[in-house]
Amino acid sequence: MTASQNATTPATGTPQHFTMLAVFLALCAGAGWLGSVATTPNIPIWYASLVKPAFSPPNAVFPIVWGLLYAMMAVAAWVAWRAGPSLERNRAMLAFFVQLAVNVAWSWAFFGAHSPLAGLAVIALLLLAILATVLRFYRVSRLAALLMLPYLGWVGFASALNFAIFRLN
Protein backbone atom coordinates (compact mmCIF):
# COMPACT_ATOMS: atom_id res chain seq x y z
CA MET A 1 0.00 0.00 0.00
CA THR A 2 1.41 3.40 -0.96
CA ALA A 3 1.40 6.48 1.23
CA SER A 4 -1.47 7.96 -0.77
CA GLN A 5 -3.67 4.92 -0.20
CA ASN A 6 -5.37 3.75 2.96
CA ALA A 7 -7.84 1.09 3.97
CA THR A 8 -10.80 3.20 2.74
CA THR A 9 -9.31 4.11 -0.64
CA PRO A 10 -8.95 1.10 -2.95
CA ALA A 11 -5.88 0.91 -5.10
CA THR A 12 -6.30 1.51 -8.82
CA GLY A 13 -7.09 -1.79 -10.49
CA THR A 14 -8.54 -3.51 -7.43
CA PRO A 15 -11.86 -5.35 -7.74
CA GLN A 16 -13.54 -2.75 -5.48
CA HIS A 17 -12.24 -0.02 -7.75
CA PHE A 18 -13.92 -1.52 -10.82
CA THR A 19 -16.99 -2.52 -8.84
CA MET A 20 -17.60 1.17 -8.19
CA LEU A 21 -17.45 1.87 -11.91
CA ALA A 22 -20.14 -0.78 -12.39
CA VAL A 23 -22.18 0.80 -9.58
CA PHE A 24 -22.03 4.23 -11.21
CA LEU A 25 -22.89 2.76 -14.61
CA ALA A 26 -25.86 0.94 -13.06
CA LEU A 27 -27.06 4.08 -11.23
CA CYS A 28 -26.93 6.17 -14.38
CA ALA A 29 -28.58 3.43 -16.45
CA GLY A 30 -31.24 3.17 -13.73
CA ALA A 31 -31.88 6.90 -13.90
CA GLY A 32 -32.19 6.62 -17.67
CA TRP A 33 -34.63 3.73 -17.27
CA LEU A 34 -36.74 5.63 -14.70
CA GLY A 35 -36.95 8.58 -17.06
CA SER A 36 -37.85 6.33 -19.98
CA VAL A 37 -40.81 4.92 -18.04
CA ALA A 38 -42.43 8.36 -18.36
CA THR A 39 -40.97 9.20 -21.76
CA THR A 40 -41.32 6.16 -24.01
CA PRO A 41 -45.10 5.65 -23.87
CA ASN A 42 -45.69 9.35 -24.53
CA ILE A 43 -43.55 9.71 -27.64
CA PRO A 44 -45.86 8.17 -30.27
CA ILE A 45 -49.02 10.06 -29.34
CA TRP A 46 -48.50 13.05 -27.03
CA TYR A 47 -45.00 14.15 -28.10
CA ALA A 48 -45.76 13.42 -31.76
CA SER A 49 -48.77 15.74 -31.53
CA LEU A 50 -46.71 18.72 -30.35
CA VAL A 51 -45.53 21.45 -32.68
CA LYS A 52 -41.73 21.38 -32.57
CA PRO A 53 -39.15 23.91 -33.73
CA ALA A 54 -37.11 23.36 -36.89
CA PHE A 55 -34.01 22.56 -34.80
CA SER A 56 -35.69 19.58 -33.12
CA PRO A 57 -33.63 16.43 -33.80
CA PRO A 58 -35.27 13.24 -35.04
CA ASN A 59 -36.56 11.04 -32.22
CA ALA A 60 -33.92 8.39 -33.02
CA VAL A 61 -31.15 10.79 -31.92
CA PHE A 62 -32.30 11.03 -28.31
CA PRO A 63 -31.63 7.47 -27.06
CA ILE A 64 -28.20 7.46 -28.71
CA VAL A 65 -27.17 10.79 -27.19
CA TRP A 66 -28.62 9.96 -23.79
CA GLY A 67 -26.93 6.56 -23.73
CA LEU A 68 -23.56 8.18 -24.37
CA LEU A 69 -24.22 10.96 -21.85
CA TYR A 70 -25.27 8.54 -19.09
CA ALA A 71 -22.09 6.52 -19.71
CA MET A 72 -19.96 9.67 -19.54
CA MET A 73 -21.76 10.80 -16.38
CA ALA A 74 -21.04 7.43 -14.76
CA VAL A 75 -17.37 7.59 -15.68
CA ALA A 76 -17.19 11.18 -14.42
CA ALA A 77 -18.68 10.15 -11.06
CA TRP A 78 -16.27 7.22 -10.87
CA VAL A 79 -13.29 9.44 -11.63
CA ALA A 80 -14.41 11.89 -8.93
CA TRP A 81 -14.96 9.03 -6.49
CA ARG A 82 -11.43 7.76 -7.19
CA ALA A 83 -10.06 11.03 -5.79
CA GLY A 84 -10.42 9.42 -2.37
CA PRO A 85 -12.42 10.26 0.73
CA SER A 86 -12.69 13.95 1.54
CA LEU A 87 -15.31 16.55 2.33
CA GLU A 88 -14.94 17.91 -1.22
CA ARG A 89 -15.51 14.47 -2.74
CA ASN A 90 -18.58 13.97 -0.55
CA ARG A 91 -19.98 17.31 -1.71
CA ALA A 92 -19.23 16.42 -5.32
CA MET A 93 -21.00 13.07 -4.97
CA LEU A 94 -24.00 14.75 -3.34
CA ALA A 95 -24.21 17.25 -6.20
CA PHE A 96 -23.97 14.39 -8.69
CA PHE A 97 -26.83 12.46 -7.09
CA VAL A 98 -29.00 15.57 -6.81
CA GLN A 99 -28.58 16.35 -10.51
CA LEU A 100 -29.30 12.71 -11.37
CA ALA A 101 -32.59 12.88 -9.43
CA VAL A 102 -33.53 16.17 -11.10
CA ASN A 103 -32.69 14.57 -14.47
CA VAL A 104 -35.29 11.86 -13.81
CA ALA A 105 -37.78 14.44 -12.53
CA TRP A 106 -37.60 16.30 -15.85
CA SER A 107 -38.89 13.28 -17.79
CA TRP A 108 -41.82 12.97 -15.41
CA ALA A 109 -42.58 16.70 -15.51
CA PHE A 110 -42.37 17.06 -19.30
CA PHE A 111 -43.53 13.69 -20.60
CA GLY A 112 -45.29 12.15 -17.62
CA ALA A 113 -47.33 15.25 -16.79
CA HIS A 114 -47.60 16.30 -20.47
CA SER A 115 -46.38 19.71 -19.39
CA PRO A 116 -43.73 21.65 -21.29
CA LEU A 117 -44.12 24.38 -18.65
CA ALA A 118 -43.35 22.01 -15.77
CA GLY A 119 -40.51 20.59 -17.86
CA LEU A 120 -39.13 24.09 -18.33
CA ALA A 121 -39.13 24.70 -14.58
CA VAL A 122 -37.40 21.40 -13.86
CA ILE A 123 -34.85 21.74 -16.66
CA ALA A 124 -33.83 25.16 -15.29
CA LEU A 125 -33.12 23.44 -11.96
CA LEU A 126 -31.32 20.66 -13.82
CA LEU A 127 -28.99 23.13 -15.55
CA LEU A 128 -28.10 24.64 -12.18
CA ALA A 129 -27.61 21.20 -10.62
CA ILE A 130 -25.33 20.09 -13.46
CA LEU A 131 -23.32 23.30 -13.23
CA ALA A 132 -22.95 22.79 -9.47
CA THR A 133 -21.80 19.22 -10.13
CA VAL A 134 -19.25 20.34 -12.71
CA LEU A 135 -17.86 22.92 -10.27
CA ARG A 136 -17.75 20.39 -7.41
CA PHE A 137 -16.15 17.76 -9.64
CA TYR A 138 -13.53 20.29 -10.74
CA ARG A 139 -12.40 20.61 -7.13
CA VAL A 140 -11.63 16.89 -6.93
CA SER A 141 -10.84 16.02 -10.57
CA ARG A 142 -10.58 18.18 -13.66
CA LEU A 143 -11.19 15.09 -15.80
CA ALA A 144 -14.46 14.38 -13.98
CA ALA A 145 -15.58 17.96 -14.60
CA LEU A 146 -14.63 17.78 -18.28
CA LEU A 147 -16.56 14.54 -18.72
CA MET A 148 -19.72 16.36 -17.54
CA LEU A 149 -19.45 19.21 -20.06
CA PRO A 150 -21.14 17.40 -23.00
CA TYR A 151 -24.07 16.67 -20.67
CA LEU A 152 -24.24 20.33 -19.65
CA GLY A 153 -24.18 21.33 -23.32
CA TRP A 154 -26.89 18.85 -24.29
CA VAL A 155 -29.16 19.92 -21.45
CA GLY A 156 -28.60 23.53 -22.53
CA PHE A 157 -29.79 22.52 -26.01
CA ALA A 158 -32.68 20.53 -24.48
CA SER A 159 -33.64 23.64 -22.51
CA ALA A 160 -33.91 25.66 -25.70
CA LEU A 161 -35.94 22.85 -27.28
CA ASN A 162 -38.20 22.61 -24.21
CA PHE A 163 -38.72 26.40 -24.26
CA ALA A 164 -39.54 26.40 -27.99
CA ILE A 165 -42.04 23.56 -27.52
CA PHE A 166 -43.64 25.46 -24.64
CA ARG A 167 -43.96 28.59 -26.80
CA LEU A 168 -45.29 26.74 -29.86
CA ASN A 169 -47.89 24.77 -27.96
JOMOQUI-V922042 format. One record per residue. N is the residue number from 0. PHI is phi as a letter, one per 40 degrees, with the letter a starting at -180 (999 if undefined). PSI is psi in whole degrees, -180 to 180 (none if undefined). OMEGA is omega as a letter, one per 40 degrees, with the letter a starting at -180 (* if undefined). Layout:
# JOMOQUI-V922042
n=N phi=PHI psi=PSI omega=OMEGA
n=N phi=PHI psi=PSI omega=OMEGA
This chain:
# JOMOQUI-V922042
n=0 phi=999 psi=132 omega=a
n=1 phi=c psi=170 omega=a
n=2 phi=c psi=-28 omega=a
n=3 phi=c psi=-2 omega=i
n=4 phi=b psi=152 omega=i
n=5 phi=a psi=-175 omega=a
n=6 phi=c psi=-22 omega=a
n=7 phi=c psi=-10 omega=i
n=8 phi=b psi=107 omega=a
n=9 phi=c psi=146 omega=i
n=10 phi=c psi=149 omega=i
n=11 phi=d psi=132 omega=i
n=12 phi=g psi=-5 omega=i
n=13 phi=c psi=158 omega=i
n=14 phi=d psi=-40 omega=i
n=15 phi=c psi=-37 omega=a
n=16 phi=d psi=-48 omega=a
n=17 phi=c psi=-24 omega=i
n=18 phi=c psi=-39 omega=i
n=19 phi=c psi=-34 omega=i
n=20 phi=c psi=-45 omega=i
n=21 phi=c psi=-38 omega=i
n=22 phi=c psi=-47 omega=i
n=23 phi=c psi=-39 omega=i
n=24 phi=c psi=-43 omega=i
n=25 phi=c psi=-41 omega=i
n=26 phi=c psi=-43 omega=i
n=27 phi=c psi=-40 omega=i
n=28 phi=c psi=-38 omega=i
n=29 phi=c psi=-41 omega=i
n=30 phi=c psi=-43 omega=i
n=31 phi=c psi=-41 omega=i
n=32 phi=c psi=-45 omega=i
n=33 phi=c psi=-40 omega=i
n=34 phi=c psi=-38 omega=a
n=35 phi=c psi=-24 omega=i
n=36 phi=c psi=-38 omega=i
n=37 phi=c psi=-33 omega=a
n=38 phi=c psi=-56 omega=a
n=39 phi=d psi=-49 omega=a
n=40 phi=c psi=-17 omega=a
n=41 phi=c psi=-6 omega=a
n=42 phi=c psi=-50 omega=a
n=43 phi=c psi=-27 omega=a
n=44 phi=b psi=-65 omega=a
n=45 phi=c psi=-56 omega=a
n=46 phi=c psi=-38 omega=i
n=47 phi=c psi=-27 omega=a
n=48 phi=c psi=-12 omega=a
n=49 phi=c psi=147 omega=i
n=50 phi=c psi=128 omega=a
n=51 phi=b psi=153 omega=i
n=52 phi=c psi=163 omega=a
n=53 phi=c psi=-26 omega=a
n=54 phi=c psi=7 omega=i
n=55 phi=c psi=124 omega=i
n=56 phi=c psi=161 omega=i
n=57 phi=c psi=150 omega=a
n=58 phi=d psi=-32 omega=a
n=59 phi=c psi=-20 omega=a
n=60 phi=c psi=-36 omega=a
n=61 phi=c psi=-51 omega=a
n=62 phi=c psi=-31 omega=i
n=63 phi=c psi=-50 omega=a
n=64 phi=c psi=-47 omega=a
n=65 phi=c psi=-37 omega=i
n=66 phi=d psi=-46 omega=i
n=67 phi=c psi=-43 omega=a
n=68 phi=c psi=-42 omega=i
n=69 phi=c psi=-38 omega=i
n=70 phi=c psi=-44 omega=i
n=71 phi=c psi=-38 omega=i
n=72 phi=c psi=-43 omega=i
n=73 phi=c psi=-45 omega=i
n=74 phi=c psi=-40 omega=i
n=75 phi=c psi=-46 omega=i
n=76 phi=c psi=-41 omega=i
n=77 phi=c psi=-44 omega=i
n=78 phi=c psi=-43 omega=i
n=79 phi=c psi=-42 omega=i
n=80 phi=c psi=-38 omega=a
n=81 phi=c psi=-15 omega=i
n=82 phi=c psi=-17 omega=i
n=83 phi=g psi=159 omega=a
n=84 phi=d psi=132 omega=i
n=85 phi=a psi=164 omega=i
n=86 phi=c psi=-40 omega=i
n=87 phi=c psi=-43 omega=i
n=88 phi=c psi=-41 omega=i
n=89 phi=c psi=-41 omega=i
n=90 phi=c psi=-39 omega=i
n=91 phi=c psi=-43 omega=i
n=92 phi=c psi=-40 omega=i
n=93 phi=c psi=-46 omega=i
n=94 phi=d psi=-41 omega=a
n=95 phi=c psi=-47 omega=a
n=96 phi=c psi=-33 omega=i
n=97 phi=c psi=-48 omega=a
n=98 phi=c psi=-34 omega=i
n=99 phi=c psi=-41 omega=i
n=100 phi=c psi=-41 omega=i
n=101 phi=c psi=-34 omega=i
n=102 phi=d psi=-49 omega=i
n=103 phi=c psi=-42 omega=a
n=104 phi=d psi=-34 omega=i
n=105 phi=c psi=-45 omega=a
n=106 phi=d psi=-40 omega=a
n=107 phi=c psi=-33 omega=i
n=108 phi=c psi=-49 omega=a
n=109 phi=c psi=-60 omega=a
n=110 phi=c psi=-49 omega=a
n=111 phi=c psi=-43 omega=a
n=112 phi=c psi=-1 omega=a
n=113 phi=f psi=46 omega=a
n=114 phi=b psi=97 omega=i
n=115 phi=d psi=-31 omega=i
n=116 phi=c psi=-48 omega=i
n=117 phi=c psi=-40 omega=i
n=118 phi=d psi=-40 omega=i
n=119 phi=c psi=-42 omega=i
n=120 phi=c psi=-45 omega=a
n=121 phi=c psi=-39 omega=a
n=122 phi=c psi=-28 omega=i
n=123 phi=c psi=-42 omega=i
n=124 phi=c psi=-39 omega=i
n=125 phi=c psi=-44 omega=i
n=126 phi=d psi=-44 omega=i
n=127 phi=c psi=-41 omega=a
n=128 phi=c psi=-39 omega=i
n=129 phi=c psi=-44 omega=i
n=130 phi=d psi=-43 omega=i
n=131 phi=c psi=-40 omega=i
n=132 phi=c psi=-45 omega=i
n=133 phi=d psi=-46 omega=a
n=134 phi=c psi=-41 omega=i
n=135 phi=c psi=-43 omega=i
n=136 phi=c psi=-39 omega=a
n=137 phi=d psi=-33 omega=a
n=138 phi=c psi=-24 omega=i
n=139 phi=b psi=-25 omega=a
n=140 phi=a psi=118 omega=i
n=141 phi=c psi=-37 omega=i
n=142 phi=c psi=-44 omega=i
n=143 phi=d psi=-44 omega=i
n=144 phi=c psi=-44 omega=i
n=145 phi=c psi=-37 omega=i
n=146 phi=c psi=-21 omega=i
n=147 phi=c psi=-13 omega=a
n=148 phi=c psi=-39 omega=i
n=149 phi=c psi=-37 omega=i
n=150 phi=c psi=-46 omega=i
n=151 phi=d psi=-44 omega=i
n=152 phi=c psi=-44 omega=a
n=153 phi=c psi=-42 omega=i
n=154 phi=c psi=-30 omega=i
n=155 phi=c psi=-46 omega=i
n=156 phi=c psi=-44 omega=i
n=157 phi=c psi=-32 omega=i
n=158 phi=c psi=-44 omega=i
n=159 phi=c psi=-41 omega=i
n=160 phi=c psi=-46 omega=i
n=161 phi=d psi=-45 omega=i
n=162 phi=c psi=-45 omega=i
n=163 phi=c psi=-42 omega=i
n=164 phi=c psi=-42 omega=i
n=165 phi=d psi=-48 omega=a
n=166 phi=c psi=-37 omega=a
n=167 phi=c psi=-16 omega=a
n=168 phi=b psi=none omega=*
